[in-house]
Each structure stands twice: as structure tokens, then as C-alpha cells.
Amino acid sequence: MNLTVLHQDDIQYPAELRRYLGAEALESLVALGNLDILQRRTLALFCSAKCPGRAILQTHDLAQSLRAAGIPTISGFHSSVERECLTILLRGTQPIIICPARSIERMRIPVVFKQPLDQGSLLLLSPFPETVRRVTLQTAAYRNKLVAALAGAIFVAHAEPSGKTEQLCKDVLAWGKPLYALSSSANILALGAQPLDLDEIHKLAY
């Protein structure tokens, strides 16, 4: 499977990036997998590196519900909770977009990605050129903004108070996008996020 480069003047380049990122939208994206997934409305998954145990369990349950409902998801799947969610989601057939905070050129593709790539249910997407081979705080922050810009709605399992994920929540709300959080995430709910219970997963079915 070959890499595809999407330039801003290509019809498949997501208009959402220009709309929400403006001048910050990079000139091109590098993709591997099913580009049709970019046309789907996705739910972004975020979680700070540190996360309370109860929130971890609830987020695992949420990932299983998302898989069962076939809801397309997008994330960097970088923090431990996000990676655990990816493990759960890869057991399903719903579309997934993974956005690493580094170039995907010359990246070794994990074995568990190969079947969903072949089946057309997975897309790897990166805005970074081949020279960006390491994840940094800066590339992770930009990647998270890109993920939020691409998503139709955003779910944040936990955001450390005054941390970068909480700031991302403020950006999302300023954009006017739907933001969901667990009922235990008081700081995110105080910003204006909507509480999400597992029995209300239908809210996310597009």
C-alpha cells in the first residue's frame, strides 16, 4: 500500500483544516489507507497522560460501545488511555483515523494495523514531512489541534486542570464544535462540555 500526499489544492484535502486552523493549516498531508474515511463524520478521543482510575474504566467501556455502534473515531492514540482505546477499537470494523505526531514516511507499520488497512477501515494521517521523525511537545500539540479540527465532535476522558488538553477543550468550544466529557470531569463540564453517559451513546451516531 502506497502513501498518498494531499496538497491544499487537492479535492480530498479536508476543508475543515482551512476552516478551523486557518493559516496554521500545513500545506500538505501524508496518508496511508482508505481516504474515503476523511468524508465520514468522526468522534475525536482525547485523554491527558495522567487519568484517574475510574475515568480509565469508564473510557474503556465507552470504547467498547463505540466499537459496537460502529462510530468512526479519530485520535493520535498517544496517551496510555488512548492507546488502550485503540486496542479495543481495532477489534471492530468501524473506521479509524490515526494521526501520529510525527511523519509516517518510513514509519514501521504495526502488524495489528495491516488487516484493517487491507479491509479499508483504517487511515493513517500526518501533516509532518519526512524530516519530523520524533514526537515532541510541539508536534503533539499541533497534531491534537488537527485531530480536533477534523472531527465532527470531541470526547475528552480527562484533562488535567490548566493543562494542554484543557486548553484544547477551550479551543474546541470556541470553534462551536460539540464537546463531550464524563460526568466526573468537573473542570471540562465547567467550561461548557456536555456530559456523556454510556446509555446515551446514540448521541454520537451520525
Sequence and secondary structure as in RCSB ss.txt:
>XXXX:A:sequence
MNLTVLHQDDIQYPAELRRYLGAEALESLVALGNLDILQRRTLALFCSAKCPGRAILQTHDLAQSLRAAGIPTIS
GFHSSVERECLTILLRGTQPIIICPARSIERMRIPVVFKQPLDQGSLLLLSPFPETVRRVTLQTAAYRNKLVAAL
AGAIFVAHAEPSGKTEQLCKDVLAWGKPLYALSSSANILALGAQPLDLDEIHKLAY
>XXXX:A:secstr
   EEEETTSTTS HHHHHHHGGGS SEEEEEE GGGGGS  EEEE  SS  HHHHHHHHHHHHHHHHHT  EEE
   SHHHHHHHHHHTTS S EEE  SS  TT    HHHHHHHHHT EEEEE S TT  S  HHHHHHHHHHHHHH
 SEEEES   TTSHHHHHHHHHHHHT  EEE TT HHHHHHT EE  GGGGGGG  
